[in-house]
C-alpha cells in the first residue's frame, strides 16, 4: 500500500513537471482582449460608507489604518503584508460601486490607474503572490462596469493589457506546486476571464478544463475542501456562484464539476453551521462575518434538514431539539494543504439554539504567527490532551520559500461510527495520534439525548502496548465568551448563557481556568475553560455530562 501511494505521488509529480512548460507556452499566447462581454456579479456585502473613507485617503485593511495624505496608497510602504495583499486584491472596489455616485466611480478608476502606473519596489511584494493576482483579476472583472464606463481609450487599453498580464502570470503560477492551495483560486480567475473576455474559444475551453481539474482535486465528494478549513468553501462559493451565473448568461457549458461542487459545498457548510449562523471553529476557521454564509445560502437552494455526516472531510454532527454537536473526526490533510490545519482531532463544539456553549479557540487573524501556533495546538481544542502534547507535529519546511508551518505527522487512523439508542443519538470515535509517543489510543463517545436536554461524554485512553499508561492527561472544554460560570465545586460547574442554564458534571476533579477566544469580531477575547484532571483516574476513563437546567 505504501509503495502504491509513493508510486502515485511519483506519477503526479512527473505529470506536473511535464505540464510546467505547457503552462508557460500557453501564457506566451495570451493577448490583451479587445472587450469584456460580461461582468460577474460580486455577491459579497458592500458598505457605501467605506467609499467616503477611501475618498478621504483612509485605507483600512488587516487591522491597520493608513492615511495617505494625498499620496498613492500603492507607493506607500505597507504597514503589514496582509494590508498590502488586501489593497492589491481590489476587493474593496465593491464599496465604491455600492456608493453609486459619479465621484465614487471616478475615484475607483483613478485608483486602479494609479496601480497600473505605479511601480512599487517592495521586496517579495505580496501583490505579486498568485492568490493576490487571482483576487485582483476577479475584482477587476466584477467591477469592470464602473471602471470602463466613460473611460478614455488610454486607460481602457492599459486596463486590458493589465488583465492579460494577470492571466499570463496565473498560467505560469499553475505550473508550480509550491502553492498548491492557491491553484484553485487561480483556476477560478482563469475561467472567469475566459467566459467574460473575448479570449477565444480555445483559451476558454482550456481554462474551463483547468478549473474542472482543480475542483476534482481539491473539493471532496461531501463538499469539504481537502485542507479541511471550513472557511475555504465559503470563500470559494462567493466566487463560484457568480461564475456559474456568468456561464449561464453567456450560454456556455460550465466545467463538469462546477455545479456538483457548488451543491456539495453548500451541504457541507450546513453540517458545520451552529444555530446562530456561525460555522464551527476547526482547522483554521476564525472570525467570519455572519453575512457571508447568509449570502451564500440566499443565492443557493439550501432547503431541507442538513446532512449529519461529511465523512470524506472528517466532520460529524449530532442534532436534537435545539442542541447541536459538531465533531472533528478526521485525520490531518495532506501536507501541501495543511498550513492552516489544527491538531484538534476528536474535538467538538456544542450549541443550544443561538447560544454557543463549548467551542474551540479558533484561529487568530493572519499575521499573528505566535498566536496561530498556540491556536493550532491540541490544548486549544475541546478534547483530551496527554502530557500537554499535541496530536500533530507542526513544522516549517526548511529551505522552502513558502511561509508557514505544515503538519508533518498526526493521527493516521481515525474512527467514527454513528448509532442510536432508546434515549440518545451517539457517536463512537477514536484516533491513534498518541500511539507513536505514548502507545495510547483516545476513544471518545458522545451521546446527545433525543430531546437535546443532555450531552453525555465518555473518554478513555486505551494502551496498545505493554506498560503504556498516561501519567498526566486532562479534558478541556473551552467555553464561548458569552458563557458565564455561575458556580463550581470539585466535580460540578454551573453555566449560563442567554437564558440557557446548564450543569456540567464529571467523575474526576474539575477546575475552571482562563482561556482565550481567537475568533472574536474585533480581537481575541478572554474566556473560560472547564478542565477535568485525569491523573489517578482508574483505567484512564473519564465520564462527563452537560445537562440543561429548566427554569425553576
JOKA-V463762 format. One record per residue. N is the residue number from 1. PSI is psi in radians with two decimals (NA if undefined). Layout:
((N	PSI) (N	PSI))
This chain:
((1	-0.77) (2	-0.69) (3	-0.69) (4	-0.74) (5	-0.72) (6	-0.70) (7	-0.71) (8	-0.72) (9	-0.65) (10	-0.70) (11	-0.78) (12	-0.76) (13	-0.72) (14	-0.74) (15	-0.72) (16	-0.73) (17	-0.68) (18	-0.65) (19	-0.41) (20	-1.02) (21	-0.55) (22	-0.80) (23	-0.67) (24	-0.75) (25	-0.74) (26	-0.69) (27	-0.66) (28	-0.45) (29	-0.03) (30	2.21) (31	2.77) (32	2.31) (33	2.72) (34	-0.48) (35	2.84) (36	2.24) (37	-0.53) (38	2.67) (39	2.07) (40	2.51) (41	2.35) (42	1.92) (43	0.06) (44	2.57) (45	2.37) (46	2.64) (47	1.88) (48	-0.45) (49	-0.43) (50	-0.53) (51	-0.68) (52	-0.69) (53	-0.75) (54	-0.73) (55	-0.58) (56	-0.06) (57	0.30) (58	2.14) (59	1.97) (60	1.90) (61	2.61) (62	0.60) (63	0.15) (64	2.35) (65	2.22) (66	2.24) (67	2.11) (68	-0.38) (69	0.76) (70	-0.14) (71	2.86) (72	2.28) (73	-0.33) (74	-0.22) (75	-0.04) (76	2.42) (77	2.07) (78	2.52) (79	-0.33) (80	2.72) (81	-0.65) (82	-0.67) (83	-0.78) (84	-0.70) (85	-0.79) (86	-0.73) (87	-0.85) (88	-0.19) (89	-0.35) (90	0.33) (91	-0.45) (92	-0.17) (93	-0.45) (94	-0.50) (95	-0.66) (96	-0.64) (97	-0.67) (98	-0.46) (99	-0.48) (100	0.81) (101	2.60) (102	-0.65) (103	-0.74) (104	-0.69) (105	-0.71) (106	-0.67) (107	-0.70) (108	-0.80) (109	-0.69) (110	-0.69) (111	-0.71) (112	-0.72) (113	-0.67) (114	-0.73) (115	-0.73) (116	-0.51) (117	-0.35) (118	2.31) (119	1.43) (120	2.36) (121	1.30) (122	2.44) (123	2.29) (124	0.93) (125	2.07) (126	-0.39) (127	-0.31) (128	0.19) (129	2.48) (130	-0.73) (131	-0.67) (132	-0.70) (133	-0.70) (134	-0.76) (135	-0.70) (136	-0.73) (137	-0.82) (138	-0.68) (139	-0.76) (140	-0.70) (141	-0.79) (142	-0.63) (143	0.21) (144	-0.56) (145	-0.75) (146	-0.36) (147	-0.60) (148	-0.35) (149	2.06) (150	0.10) (151	2.61) (152	2.93) (153	-0.64) (154	-0.81) (155	-0.74) (156	-0.82) (157	-0.69) (158	-0.75) (159	-0.79) (160	-0.68) (161	-0.67) (162	-0.70) (163	-0.79) (164	-0.68) (165	-0.74) (166	-0.78) (167	-0.71) (168	-0.73) (169	-0.80) (170	-0.65) (171	-0.72) (172	-0.64) (173	-0.54) (174	-0.29) (175	-0.19) (176	2.46) (177	-0.01) (178	-0.56) (179	1.09) (180	-0.67) (181	-0.30) (182	-0.27) (183	-0.60) (184	-0.77) (185	-0.68) (186	-0.74) (187	-0.64) (188	-0.79) (189	-0.72) (190	-0.74) (191	-0.70) (192	-0.72) (193	-0.72) (194	-0.66) (195	-0.37) (196	-0.54) (197	2.89) (198	1.11) (199	-0.17) (200	2.57) (201	-0.59) (202	-0.84) (203	-0.78) (204	-0.75) (205	-0.69) (206	-0.72) (207	-0.67) (208	-0.71) (209	-0.67) (210	-0.78) (211	-0.73) (212	-0.73) (213	-0.72) (214	-0.62) (215	-0.73) (216	-0.62) (217	-0.68) (218	-0.42) (219	2.08) (220	2.83) (221	-0.51) (222	0.06) (223	-0.14) (224	2.80) (225	2.64) (226	-0.44) (227	-0.13) (228	0.17) (229	2.08) (230	-0.40) (231	-0.48) (232	-0.86) (233	-0.57) (234	-0.90) (235	-0.69) (236	-0.76) (237	-0.57) (238	-0.36) (239	-0.61) (240	-0.59) (241	-0.82) (242	-0.61) (243	-0.70) (244	-0.75) (245	-0.63) (246	-0.74) (247	-0.75) (248	-0.74) (249	-0.59) (250	-0.11) (251	0.49) (252	2.67) (253	2.13) (254	2.90) (255	2.56) (256	-0.67) (257	-0.18) (258	-0.96) (259	-0.74) (260	-0.67) (261	-0.70) (262	-0.84) (263	-0.72) (264	-0.69) (265	-0.67) (266	-0.75) (267	-0.70) (268	-0.78) (269	-0.55) (270	-0.45) (271	-0.64) (272	0.19) (273	2.23) (274	3.00) (275	-0.38) (276	0.07) (277	-0.10) (278	2.73) (279	2.63) (280	2.61) (281	1.49) (282	2.51) (283	0.88) (284	-0.05) (285	2.14) (286	-2.56) (287	2.32) (288	2.20) (289	2.26) (290	-0.37) (291	-0.39) (292	-0.85) (293	-0.68) (294	-0.67) (295	-0.76) (296	-0.84) (297	-0.51) (298	-0.44) (299	0.12) (300	2.84) (301	1.84) (302	0.76) (303	2.92) (304	3.00) (305	2.53) (306	2.62) (307	2.76) (308	-0.38) (309	2.38) (310	1.29) (311	-0.56) (312	-0.62) (313	-0.32) (314	0.67) (315	2.51) (316	2.70) (317	2.37) (318	2.42) (319	2.29) (320	2.30) (321	-2.27) (322	-0.07) (323	2.46) (324	2.32) (325	2.23) (326	2.29) (327	2.41) (328	1.88) (329	0.78) (330	2.73) (331	2.87) (332	2.67) (333	2.94) (334	2.57) (335	-0.69) (336	-0.37) (337	0.31) (338	0.24) (339	-0.31) (340	-0.11) (341	2.66) (342	2.86) (343	1.09) (344	0.55) (345	2.31) (346	0.16) (347	2.78) (348	2.87) (349	2.62) (350	2.22) (351	2.71) (352	1.99) (353	-2.24) (354	0.03) (355	2.06) (356	2.23) (357	-1.22) (358	2.30) (359	3.06) (360	2.91) (361	-0.38) (362	-3.13) (363	2.39) (364	2.96) (365	2.76) (366	2.49) (367	-0.44) (368	1.23) (369	-0.67) (370	-0.76) (371	-0.60) (372	-0.67) (373	-0.73) (374	-0.78) (375	-0.45) (376	-0.19) (377	2.74) (378	-0.59) (379	-0.33) (380	0.22) (381	2.74) (382	1.45) (383	-2.99) (384	2.41) (385	2.24) (386	2.20) (387	0.57) (388	0.51) (389	2.59) (390	2.70) (391	-0.25) (392	2.60) (393	2.14) (394	2.15) (395	2.72) (396	2.67) (397	1.97) (398	2.45) (399	0.19) (400	2.61) (401	-0.31) (402	2.09) (403	2.87) (404	2.98) (405	2.38) (406	2.88) (407	2.15) (408	-0.22) (409	2.59) (410	-2.96) (411	2.28) (412	-0.52) (413	2.02) (414	2.20) (415	2.51) (416	2.21) (417	2.50) (418	2.42) (419	2.79) (420	2.46) (421	-3.09) (422	-0.37) (423	-0.24) (424	2.87) (425	2.23) (426	2.59) (427	2.21) (428	2.08) (429	2.72) (430	2.61) (431	2.73) (432	0.46) (433	-0.32) (434	0.18) (435	-0.81) (436	-0.73) (437	-0.65) (438	-0.15) (439	0.50) (440	2.47) (441	2.35) (442	2.09) (443	2.36) (444	2.36) (445	2.26) (446	2.23) (447	2.06) (448	2.13) (449	2.61) (450	-0.53) (451	0.06) (452	0.16) (453	-0.26) (454	2.42) (455	2.07) (456	2.43) (457	2.58) (458	1.99) (459	2.35) (460	2.48) (461	2.13) (462	2.21) (463	2.32) (464	-0.18) (465	2.74) (466	2.31) (467	-0.11) (468	2.27) (469	2.74) (470	2.04) (471	-0.60) (472	1.99) (473	2.67) (474	2.72) (475	2.33) (476	2.36) (477	1.71) (478	2.28) (479	2.51) (480	2.56) (481	-0.43) (482	-0.19) (483	2.26) (484	2.37) (485	1.99) (486	-0.30) (487	2.74) (488	2.59) (489	-2.83) (490	-0.60) (491	0.29) (492	2.49) (493	2.32) (494	2.29) (495	2.67) (496	2.43) (497	1.98) (498	0.67) (499	-0.05) (500	2.09) (501	2.38) (502	2.70) (503	2.27) (504	2.36) (505	2.62) (506	2.89) (507	0.33) (508	3.09) (509	2.36) (510	2.47) (511	2.69) (512	2.14) (513	2.97) (514	2.63) (515	-3.10) (516	2.46) (517	1.85) (518	-0.26) (519	0.48) (520	2.73) (521	-0.67) (522	-0.75) (523	3.08) (524	2.54) (525	2.55) (526	2.52) (527	-3.02) (528	2.85) (529	2.51) (530	2.24) (531	2.20) (532	2.14) (533	2.22) (534	-0.07) (535	2.19) (536	-0.02) (537	2.30) (538	2.30) (539	0.35) (540	0.86) (541	2.00) (542	2.34) (543	2.48) (544	2.94) (545	2.61) (546	2.11) (547	2.30) (548	2.37) (549	2.05) (550	2.66) (551	2.27) (552	NA))
